[in-house]
Amino acid sequence: MFPTKNPGSRLTFILKDLLLSYLLTALLLLLLSLLLYRFSLSEKTVTLCITGIYILVTFLAGFLAGKKEGSRKFLFGLLLGGLYFLILLLISLIVNHSLQGFSGHFFTVLLLCCGSGMLGGMLS
């Protein structure tokens, strides 16, 4: 009775949304590195900016997912935030061979990514 969405197109959209999220992350981190070089920002400021980038990017990913889905928006936002974090974690493991980058902030970053993705989905 209700039209079902094609799972293949949904997966394609999720992958495109994640790719867009990581491209935006790369651009924002590049901008941050230029600001760091130009203004000699403190470590605390850089850490705060990186956290802000995670929040902004996962919020936008959740917002886009919510716009695309139409129903259960918060779940798709949560999914995108969680996948973003998972990929971030895997990249960190590959590069560092450990979780040093996430040591004290593992659950904080996980909650921020999932929460802002879910909020983006809810507000879409």
Secondary structure, DSSP 8 states (H G I E B T S, - for coil): ------HHHHHHHHHHHHHHHHHHHHHHHHHHHHHHHHH---HHHHHHHHHHHHHHHHHHHHHHHHHHH-SSHHHHHHHHHHHHHHHHHHHHHHHHSSSGGGTTTHHHHHHHHHHHHHHHHHH-
